[in-house]
Amino acid sequence: MLEERQGENIKIVKNTELVEHASNESDKMQDEYQFDYSKAKPNRFASRIGQDQLMIVLDPDVAAVFKTPESVNQVLRAIITSMPSAEKGD
């Protein structure tokens, strides 16, 4: 039974190497790309951004902790309050 599993693992590794090699060939830049703009979707966040707002993308591990914009702002305001006043403008 153990030998069968080891054999399966070797097959998986060999297949992975073949897939990685094949994807490297397709990673080359083409001279020109044709995009089908009829399938494009509008930016669903565009209406949320006003003239005085800034969009920042959080890393997945940070986004897992902060579920709402309000929670992010609350923590950032607490950090700003604890900073010396000379650093707040930078």
Biopython code that builds the backbone (N, CA, C, O; Angstrom):
import numpy as np
from Bio.PDB.StructureBuilder import StructureBuilder

atoms = [
    (1, "MET", "N", (0.837, -1.189, 0.000)),
    (1, "MET", "CA", (0.000, 0.000, 0.000)),
    (1, "MET", "C", (0.882, 1.252, 0.000)),
    (1, "MET", "O", (0.626, 2.188, -0.758)),
    (2, "LEU", "N", (1.914, 1.273, 0.842)),
    (2, "LEU", "CA", (2.792, 2.428, 0.918)),
    (2, "LEU", "C", (3.528, 2.642, -0.399)),
    (2, "LEU", "O", (3.711, 3.777, -0.840)),
    (3, "GLU", "N", (3.947, 1.549, -1.023)),
    (3, "GLU", "CA", (4.649, 1.656, -2.298)),
    (3, "GLU", "C", (3.744, 2.228, -3.375)),
    (3, "GLU", "O", (4.206, 2.983, -4.231)),
    (4, "GLU", "N", (2.459, 1.880, -3.347)),
    (4, "GLU", "CA", (1.520, 2.420, -4.321)),
    (4, "GLU", "C", (1.399, 3.927, -4.170)),
    (4, "GLU", "O", (1.366, 4.649, -5.166)),
    (5, "ARG", "N", (1.333, 4.403, -2.950)),
    (5, "ARG", "CA", (1.225, 5.849, -2.702)),
    (5, "ARG", "C", (2.479, 6.574, -3.172)),
    (5, "ARG", "O", (2.387, 7.646, -3.771)),
    (6, "GLN", "N", (3.627, 6.009, -2.912)),
    (6, "GLN", "CA", (4.860, 6.642, -3.363)),
    (6, "GLN", "C", (4.873, 6.743, -4.880)),
    (6, "GLN", "O", (5.301, 7.758, -5.431)),
    (7, "GLY", "N", (4.413, 5.713, -5.552)),
    (7, "GLY", "CA", (4.335, 5.736, -7.004)),
    (7, "GLY", "C", (3.394, 6.828, -7.498)),
    (7, "GLY", "O", (3.676, 7.487, -8.498)),
    (8, "GLU", "N", (2.282, 7.021, -6.804)),
    (8, "GLU", "CA", (1.337, 8.071, -7.172)),
    (8, "GLU", "C", (1.978, 9.446, -7.002)),
    (8, "GLU", "O", (1.790, 10.321, -7.847)),
    (9, "ASN", "N", (2.731, 9.646, -5.923)),
    (9, "ASN", "CA", (3.396, 10.919, -5.688)),
    (9, "ASN", "C", (4.389, 11.235, -6.799)),
    (9, "ASN", "O", (4.491, 12.383, -7.231)),
    (10, "ILE", "N", (5.105, 10.246, -7.255)),
    (10, "ILE", "CA", (6.073, 10.459, -8.324)),
    (10, "ILE", "C", (5.352, 10.878, -9.595)),
    (10, "ILE", "O", (5.818, 11.774, -10.299)),
    (11, "LYS", "N", (4.219, 10.244, -9.904)),
    (11, "LYS", "CA", (3.440, 10.620, -11.076)),
    (11, "LYS", "C", (2.986, 12.069, -10.981)),
    (11, "LYS", "O", (3.052, 12.808, -11.963)),
    (12, "ILE", "N", (2.527, 12.479, -9.802)),
    (12, "ILE", "CA", (2.061, 13.849, -9.610)),
    (12, "ILE", "C", (3.204, 14.828, -9.843)),
    (12, "ILE", "O", (3.017, 15.836, -10.526)),
    (13, "VAL", "N", (4.364, 14.558, -9.300)),
    (13, "VAL", "CA", (5.510, 15.446, -9.472)),
    (13, "VAL", "C", (5.892, 15.523, -10.941)),
    (13, "VAL", "O", (6.157, 16.613, -11.450)),
    (14, "LYS", "N", (5.924, 14.394, -11.630)),
    (14, "LYS", "CA", (6.276, 14.392, -13.048)),
    (14, "LYS", "C", (5.271, 15.197, -13.854)),
    (14, "LYS", "O", (5.662, 15.956, -14.740)),
    (15, "ASN", "N", (3.990, 15.048, -13.567)),
    (15, "ASN", "CA", (2.974, 15.802, -14.287)),
    (15, "ASN", "C", (3.099, 17.291, -14.012)),
    (15, "ASN", "O", (2.910, 18.105, -14.916)),
    (16, "THR", "N", (3.409, 17.653, -12.790)),
    (16, "THR", "CA", (3.571, 19.055, -12.435)),
    (16, "THR", "C", (4.719, 19.667, -13.212)),
    (16, "THR", "O", (4.596, 20.783, -13.717)),
    (17, "GLU", "N", (5.825, 18.961, -13.317)),
    (17, "GLU", "CA", (6.964, 19.482, -14.058)),
    (17, "GLU", "C", (6.606, 19.696, -15.520)),
    (17, "GLU", "O", (7.029, 20.683, -16.121)),
    (18, "LEU", "N", (5.829, 18.782, -16.101)),
    (18, "LEU", "CA", (5.425, 18.931, -17.494)),
    (18, "LEU", "C", (4.523, 20.143, -17.670)),
    (18, "LEU", "O", (4.663, 20.881, -18.645)),
    (19, "VAL", "N", (3.604, 20.355, -16.744)),
    (19, "VAL", "CA", (2.694, 21.489, -16.822)),
    (19, "VAL", "C", (3.469, 22.793, -16.678)),
    (19, "VAL", "O", (3.206, 23.743, -17.415)),
    (20, "GLU", "N", (4.415, 22.859, -15.750)),
    (20, "GLU", "CA", (5.212, 24.071, -15.563)),
    (20, "GLU", "C", (6.009, 24.385, -16.817)),
    (20, "GLU", "O", (6.101, 25.546, -17.215)),
    (21, "HIS", "N", (6.583, 23.371, -17.442)),
    (21, "HIS", "CA", (7.362, 23.590, -18.650)),
    (21, "HIS", "C", (6.464, 24.096, -19.776)),
    (21, "HIS", "O", (6.853, 24.990, -20.527)),
    (22, "ALA", "N", (5.279, 23.533, -19.895)),
    (22, "ALA", "CA", (4.362, 23.945, -20.948)),
    (22, "ALA", "C", (3.902, 25.379, -20.732)),
    (22, "ALA", "O", (3.766, 26.130, -21.698)),
    (23, "SER", "N", (3.660, 25.772, -19.492)),
    (23, "SER", "CA", (3.192, 27.132, -19.243)),
    (23, "SER", "C", (4.295, 28.154, -19.505)),
    (23, "SER", "O", (3.991, 29.293, -19.861)),
    (24, "ASN", "N", (5.535, 27.793, -19.343)),
    (24, "ASN", "CA", (6.626, 28.720, -19.635)),
    (24, "ASN", "C", (6.668, 29.061, -21.116)),
    (24, "ASN", "O", (7.012, 30.187, -21.475)),
    (25, "GLU", "N", (6.330, 28.126, -21.974)),
    (25, "GLU", "CA", (6.308, 28.373, -23.412)),
    (25, "GLU", "C", (5.214, 29.375, -23.770)),
    (25, "GLU", "O", (5.399, 30.205, -24.660)),
    (26, "SER", "N", (4.083, 29.299, -23.085)),
    (26, "SER", "CA", (2.967, 30.190, -23.403)),
    (26, "SER", "C", (3.082, 31.542, -22.698)),
    (26, "SER", "O", (2.234, 32.409, -22.914)),
    (27, "ASP", "N", (4.094, 31.747, -21.871)),
    (27, "ASP", "CA", (4.260, 33.004, -21.155)),
    (27, "ASP", "C", (4.895, 34.097, -22.005)),
    (27, "ASP", "O", (5.026, 35.231, -21.546)),
    (28, "LYS", "N", (5.288, 33.781, -23.226)),
    (28, "LYS", "CA", (5.930, 34.769, -24.089)),
    (28, "LYS", "C", (4.911, 35.813, -24.528)),
    (28, "LYS", "O", (3.750, 35.497, -24.782)),
    (29, "MET", "N", (5.365, 37.071, -24.613)),
    (29, "MET", "CA", (4.499, 38.159, -25.049)),
    (29, "MET", "C", (4.211, 38.044, -26.537)),
    (29, "MET", "O", (5.106, 37.757, -27.331)),
    (30, "GLN", "N", (2.982, 38.265, -26.901)),
    (30, "GLN", "CA", (2.611, 38.296, -28.306)),
    (30, "GLN", "C", (2.814, 39.693, -28.847)),
    (30, "GLN", "O", (2.881, 40.650, -28.075)),
    (31, "ASP", "N", (2.914, 39.830, -30.161)),
    (31, "ASP", "CA", (3.063, 41.149, -30.770)),
    (31, "ASP", "C", (1.817, 41.994, -30.589)),
    (31, "ASP", "O", (1.899, 43.211, -30.425)),
    (32, "GLU", "N", (0.669, 41.347, -30.618)),
    (32, "GLU", "CA", (-0.593, 42.067, -30.518)),
    (32, "GLU", "C", (-1.625, 41.179, -29.833)),
    (32, "GLU", "O", (-1.625, 39.961, -30.014)),
    (33, "TYR", "N", (-2.504, 41.793, -29.048)),
    (33, "TYR", "CA", (-3.574, 41.065, -28.380)),
    (33, "TYR", "C", (-4.912, 41.638, -28.841)),
    (33, "TYR", "O", (-5.049, 42.848, -29.020)),
    (34, "GLN", "N", (-5.878, 40.775, -29.028)),
    (34, "GLN", "CA", (-7.218, 41.194, -29.398)),
    (34, "GLN", "C", (-8.130, 40.974, -28.188)),
    (34, "GLN", "O", (-8.282, 39.847, -27.719)),
    (35, "PHE", "N", (-8.728, 42.043, -27.692)),
    (35, "PHE", "CA", (-9.609, 41.953, -26.542)),
    (35, "PHE", "C", (-11.058, 42.066, -26.995)),
    (35, "PHE", "O", (-11.377, 42.857, -27.883)),
    (36, "ASP", "N", (-11.918, 41.288, -26.394)),
    (36, "ASP", "CA", (-13.342, 41.347, -26.683)),
    (36, "ASP", "C", (-13.986, 42.255, -25.636)),
    (36, "ASP", "O", (-14.367, 41.804, -24.556)),
    (37, "TYR", "N", (-14.102, 43.543, -25.973)),
    (37, "TYR", "CA", (-14.616, 44.518, -25.019)),
    (37, "TYR", "C", (-16.113, 44.363, -24.770)),
    (37, "TYR", "O", (-16.649, 44.973, -23.844)),
    (38, "SER", "N", (-16.787, 43.566, -25.575)),
    (38, "SER", "CA", (-18.213, 43.339, -25.332)),
    (38, "SER", "C", (-18.431, 42.519, -24.065)),
    (38, "SER", "O", (-19.525, 42.525, -23.501)),
    (39, "LYS", "N", (-17.388, 41.809, -23.613)),
    (39, "LYS", "CA", (-17.480, 41.012, -22.392)),
    (39, "LYS", "C", (-16.994, 41.776, -21.159)),
    (39, "LYS", "O", (-17.021, 41.243, -20.050)),
    (40, "ALA", "N", (-16.554, 43.011, -21.346)),
    (40, "ALA", "CA", (-16.027, 43.813, -20.233)),
    (40, "ALA", "C", (-17.157, 44.180, -19.274)),
    (40, "ALA", "O", (-18.301, 44.373, -19.684)),
    (41, "LYS", "N", (-16.815, 44.271, -18.004)),
    (41, "LYS", "CA", (-17.788, 44.633, -16.982)),
    (41, "LYS", "C", (-17.390, 45.989, -16.388)),
    (41, "LYS", "O", (-16.201, 46.284, -16.274)),
    (42, "PRO", "N", (-18.356, 46.805, -16.014)),
    (42, "PRO", "CA", (-18.021, 48.093, -15.397)),
    (42, "PRO", "C", (-17.413, 47.902, -14.014)),
    (42, "PRO", "O", (-17.656, 46.894, -13.350)),
    (43, "ASN", "N", (-16.630, 48.873, -13.593)),
    (43, "ASN", "CA", (-15.999, 48.826, -12.277)),
    (43, "ASN", "C", (-17.083, 48.954, -11.220)),
    (43, "ASN", "O", (-17.724, 49.999, -11.109)),
    (44, "ARG", "N", (-17.289, 47.904, -10.447)),
    (44, "ARG", "CA", (-18.370, 47.909, -9.455)),
    (44, "ARG", "C", (-18.073, 48.822, -8.273)),
    (44, "ARG", "O", (-18.972, 49.124, -7.489)),
    (45, "PHE", "N", (-16.827, 49.267, -8.132)),
    (45, "PHE", "CA", (-16.467, 50.139, -7.018)),
    (45, "PHE", "C", (-16.399, 51.613, -7.427)),
    (45, "PHE", "O", (-16.176, 52.473, -6.575)),
    (46, "ALA", "N", (-16.583, 51.912, -8.683)),
    (46, "ALA", "CA", (-16.427, 53.276, -9.181)),
    (46, "ALA", "C", (-17.367, 54.254, -8.482)),
    (46, "ALA", "O", (-16.961, 55.378, -8.188)),
    (47, "SER", "N", (-18.598, 53.865, -8.212)),
    (47, "SER", "CA", (-19.553, 54.775, -7.580)),
    (47, "SER", "C", (-19.192, 55.088, -6.134)),
    (47, "SER", "O", (-19.653, 56.093, -5.593)),
    (48, "ARG", "N", (-18.387, 54.262, -5.505)),
    (48, "ARG", "CA", (-17.996, 54.478, -4.108)),
    (48, "ARG", "C", (-16.876, 55.501, -3.969)),
    (48, "ARG", "O", (-16.688, 56.074, -2.896)),
    (49, "ILE", "N", (-16.146, 55.729, -5.027)),
    (49, "ILE", "CA", (-14.982, 56.609, -4.955)),
    (49, "ILE", "C", (-15.387, 58.012, -5.372)),
    (49, "ILE", "O", (-15.831, 58.228, -6.500)),
    (50, "GLY", "N", (-15.232, 58.963, -4.463)),
    (50, "GLY", "CA", (-15.504, 60.357, -4.757)),
    (50, "GLY", "C", (-14.208, 61.097, -5.057)),
    (50, "GLY", "O", (-13.137, 60.493, -5.112)),
    (51, "GLN", "N", (-14.309, 62.387, -5.246)),
    (51, "GLN", "CA", (-13.134, 63.214, -5.547)),
    (51, "GLN", "C", (-12.140, 63.223, -4.396)),
    (51, "GLN", "O", (-10.933, 63.283, -4.629)),
    (52, "ASP", "N", (-12.618, 63.165, -3.164)),
    (52, "ASP", "CA", (-11.744, 63.268, -1.999)),
    (52, "ASP", "C", (-11.412, 61.916, -1.377)),
    (52, "ASP", "O", (-10.935, 61.865, -0.243)),
    (53, "GLN", "N", (-11.652, 60.832, -2.088)),
    (53, "GLN", "CA", (-11.377, 59.510, -1.551)),
    (53, "GLN", "C", (-10.235, 58.850, -2.307)),
    (53, "GLN", "O", (-9.944, 59.188, -3.454)),
    (54, "LEU", "N", (-9.595, 57.900, -1.634)),
    (54, "LEU", "CA", (-8.478, 57.166, -2.198)),
    (54, "LEU", "C", (-8.760, 55.682, -2.089)),
    (54, "LEU", "O", (-9.159, 55.203, -1.027)),
    (55, "MET", "N", (-8.557, 54.950, -3.171)),
    (55, "MET", "CA", (-8.773, 53.500, -3.173)),
    (55, "MET", "C", (-7.448, 52.822, -2.857)),
    (55, "MET", "O", (-6.444, 53.073, -3.524)),
    (56, "ILE", "N", (-7.444, 51.965, -1.844)),
    (56, "ILE", "CA", (-6.257, 51.211, -1.460)),
    (56, "ILE", "C", (-6.637, 49.739, -1.420)),
    (56, "ILE", "O", (-7.670, 49.374, -0.858)),
    (57, "VAL", "N", (-5.802, 48.895, -2.017)),
    (57, "VAL", "CA", (-6.059, 47.461, -2.030)),
    (57, "VAL", "C", (-5.297, 46.817, -0.879)),
    (57, "VAL", "O", (-4.085, 46.994, -0.754)),
    (58, "LEU", "N", (-6.004, 46.076, -0.046)),
    (58, "LEU", "CA", (-5.390, 45.403, 1.093)),
    (58, "LEU", "C", (-4.897, 44.024, 0.682)),
    (58, "LEU", "O", (-5.507, 43.368, -0.163)),
    (59, "ASP", "N", (-3.815, 43.593, 1.266)),
    (59, "ASP", "CA", (-3.339, 42.230, 1.060)),
    (59, "ASP", "C", (-4.367, 41.271, 1.658)),
    (59, "ASP", "O", (-5.082, 41.635, 2.592)),
    (60, "PRO", "N", (-4.445, 40.058, 1.131)),
    (60, "PRO", "CA", (-5.473, 39.114, 1.598)),
    (60, "PRO", "C", (-5.452, 38.850, 3.097)),
    (60, "PRO", "O", (-6.512, 38.716, 3.709)),
    (61, "ASP", "N", (-4.261, 38.771, 3.706)),
    (61, "ASP", "CA", (-4.218, 38.501, 5.146)),
    (61, "ASP", "C", (-4.751, 39.674, 5.950)),
    (61, "ASP", "O", (-5.352, 39.474, 7.006)),
    (62, "VAL", "N", (-4.541, 40.894, 5.472)),
    (62, "VAL", "CA", (-5.072, 42.076, 6.155)),
    (62, "VAL", "C", (-6.574, 42.183, 5.927)),
    (62, "VAL", "O", (-7.326, 42.494, 6.850)),
    (63, "ALA", "N", (-7.005, 41.926, 4.707)),
    (63, "ALA", "CA", (-8.429, 41.992, 4.389)),
    (63, "ALA", "C", (-9.230, 40.962, 5.178)),
    (63, "ALA", "O", (-10.413, 41.172, 5.442)),
    (64, "ALA", "N", (-8.603, 39.858, 5.554)),
    (64, "ALA", "CA", (-9.300, 38.846, 6.354)),
    (64, "ALA", "C", (-9.641, 39.372, 7.746)),
    (64, "ALA", "O", (-10.609, 38.925, 8.362)),
    (65, "VAL", "N", (-8.844, 40.322, 8.242)),
    (65, "VAL", "CA", (-9.077, 40.890, 9.567)),
    (65, "VAL", "C", (-10.070, 42.044, 9.501)),
    (65, "VAL", "O", (-10.954, 42.157, 10.350)),
    (66, "PHE", "N", (-9.925, 42.901, 8.490)),
    (66, "PHE", "CA", (-10.776, 44.084, 8.356)),
    (66, "PHE", "C", (-11.840, 43.828, 7.310)),
    (66, "PHE", "O", (-11.553, 43.806, 6.113)),
    (67, "LYS", "N", (-13.059, 43.636, 7.758)),
    (67, "LYS", "CA", (-14.156, 43.278, 6.859)),
    (67, "LYS", "C", (-14.847, 44.490, 6.245)),
    (67, "LYS", "O", (-15.466, 44.374, 5.188)),
    (68, "THR", "N", (-14.750, 45.664, 6.898)),
    (68, "THR", "CA", (-15.457, 46.844, 6.407)),
    (68, "THR", "C", (-14.501, 48.029, 6.333)),
    (68, "THR", "O", (-13.494, 48.059, 7.040)),
    (69, "PRO", "N", (-14.811, 49.008, 5.479)),
    (69, "PRO", "CA", (-13.986, 50.223, 5.425)),
    (69, "PRO", "C", (-13.969, 50.963, 6.763)),
    (69, "PRO", "O", (-12.970, 51.583, 7.126)),
    (70, "GLU", "N", (-15.072, 50.890, 7.482)),
    (70, "GLU", "CA", (-15.149, 51.577, 8.776)),
    (70, "GLU", "C", (-14.136, 50.999, 9.768)),
    (70, "GLU", "O", (-13.525, 51.745, 10.533)),
    (71, "SER", "N", (-13.956, 49.681, 9.758)),
    (71, "SER", "CA", (-13.005, 49.069, 10.694)),
    (71, "SER", "C", (-11.572, 49.468, 10.352)),
    (71, "SER", "O", (-10.755, 49.678, 11.248)),
    (72, "VAL", "N", (-11.267, 49.571, 9.073)),
    (72, "VAL", "CA", (-9.928, 50.009, 8.661)),
    (72, "VAL", "C", (-9.711, 51.450, 9.094)),
    (72, "VAL", "O", (-8.669, 51.776, 9.662)),
    (73, "ASN", "N", (-10.684, 52.316, 8.832)),
    (73, "ASN", "CA", (-10.562, 53.721, 9.206)),
    (73, "ASN", "C", (-10.428, 53.898, 10.708)),
    (73, "ASN", "O", (-9.667, 54.753, 11.160)),
    (74, "GLN", "N", (-11.145, 53.115, 11.482)),
    (74, "GLN", "CA", (-11.082, 53.212, 12.940)),
    (74, "GLN", "C", (-9.662, 52.914, 13.437)),
    (74, "GLN", "O", (-9.136, 53.642, 14.279)),
    (75, "VAL", "N", (-9.051, 51.864, 12.928)),
    (75, "VAL", "CA", (-7.699, 51.499, 13.346)),
    (75, "VAL", "C", (-6.693, 52.550, 12.884)),
    (75, "VAL", "O", (-5.799, 52.927, 13.642)),
    (76, "LEU", "N", (-6.831, 53.023, 11.652)),
    (76, "LEU", "CA", (-5.909, 54.048, 11.157)),
    (76, "LEU", "C", (-6.024, 55.354, 11.946)),
    (76, "LEU", "O", (-5.016, 56.005, 12.219)),
    (77, "ARG", "N", (-7.242, 55.733, 12.310)),
    (77, "ARG", "CA", (-7.415, 56.952, 13.118)),
    (77, "ARG", "C", (-6.784, 56.788, 14.504)),
    (77, "ARG", "O", (-6.231, 57.745, 15.046)),
    (78, "ALA", "N", (-6.863, 55.589, 15.078)),
    (78, "ALA", "CA", (-6.232, 55.339, 16.374)),
    (78, "ALA", "C", (-4.712, 55.450, 16.255)),
    (78, "ALA", "O", (-4.056, 55.993, 17.144)),
    (79, "ILE", "N", (-4.161, 54.941, 15.174)),
    (79, "ILE", "CA", (-2.711, 55.049, 14.962)),
    (79, "ILE", "C", (-2.312, 56.499, 14.770)),
    (79, "ILE", "O", (-1.303, 56.945, 15.317)),
    (80, "ILE", "N", (-3.103, 57.246, 13.989)),
    (80, "ILE", "CA", (-2.800, 58.669, 13.757)),
    (80, "ILE", "C", (-2.825, 59.432, 15.067)),
    (80, "ILE", "O", (-1.971, 60.288, 15.297)),
    (81, "THR", "N", (-3.788, 59.139, 15.929)),
    (81, "THR", "CA", (-3.897, 59.819, 17.224)),
    (81, "THR", "C", (-2.668, 59.550, 18.106)),
    (81, "THR", "O", (-2.249, 60.418, 18.872)),
    (82, "SER", "N", (-2.103, 58.367, 17.995)),
    (82, "SER", "CA", (-0.960, 58.004, 18.837)),
    (82, "SER", "C", (0.361, 58.519, 18.280)),
    (82, "SER", "O", (1.378, 58.469, 18.972)),
    (83, "MET", "N", (0.367, 59.012, 17.043)),
    (83, "MET", "CA", (1.612, 59.491, 16.421)),
    (83, "MET", "C", (1.978, 60.885, 16.952)),
    (83, "MET", "O", (1.090, 61.678, 17.266)),
    (84, "PRO", "N", (3.266, 61.185, 17.053)),
    (84, "PRO", "CA", (3.660, 62.566, 17.385)),
    (84, "PRO", "C", (3.145, 63.512, 16.307)),
    (84, "PRO", "O", (3.071, 63.148, 15.133)),
    (85, "SER", "N", (2.794, 64.717, 16.711)),
    (85, "SER", "CA", (2.146, 65.646, 15.777)),
    (85, "SER", "C", (3.023, 66.008, 14.583)),
    (85, "SER", "O", (2.482, 66.335, 13.527)),
    (86, "ALA", "N", (4.336, 65.967, 14.695)),
    (86, "ALA", "CA", (5.222, 66.295, 13.588)),
    (86, "ALA", "C", (5.116, 65.267, 12.472)),
    (86, "ALA", "O", (5.314, 65.616, 11.308)),
    (87, "GLU", "N", (4.813, 64.013, 12.786)),
    (87, "GLU", "CA", (4.755, 62.947, 11.787)),
    (87, "GLU", "C", (3.387, 62.870, 11.096)),
    (87, "GLU", "O", (3.275, 62.254, 10.036)),
    (88, "LYS", "N", (2.349, 63.480, 11.675)),
    (88, "LYS", "CA", (1.002, 63.335, 11.134)),
    (88, "LYS", "C", (0.858, 63.948, 9.745)),
    (88, "LYS", "O", (0.035, 63.485, 8.955)),
    (89, "GLY", "N", (1.619, 64.953, 9.440)),
    (89, "GLY", "CA", (1.524, 65.600, 8.135)),
    (89, "GLY", "C", (2.280, 64.898, 7.059)),
    (89, "GLY", "O", (2.091, 65.224, 5.887)),
    (90, "ASP", "N", (3.143, 63.934, 7.382)),
    (90, "ASP", "CA", (3.985, 63.270, 6.365)),
    (90, "ASP", "C", (3.283, 62.192, 5.656)),
    (90, "ASP", "O", (3.863, 61.550, 4.780)),
]
sb = StructureBuilder()
sb.init_structure("model")
sb.init_model(0)
sb.init_chain("A")
sb.init_seg("    ")
for serial, (resi, resn, name, xyz) in enumerate(atoms, 1):
    if name == "N":
        sb.init_residue(resn, " ", resi, " ")
    sb.init_atom(name, np.array(xyz, "f"), 0.0, 1.0, " ", f" {name:<3s}", serial, name[0])
structure = sb.get_structure()
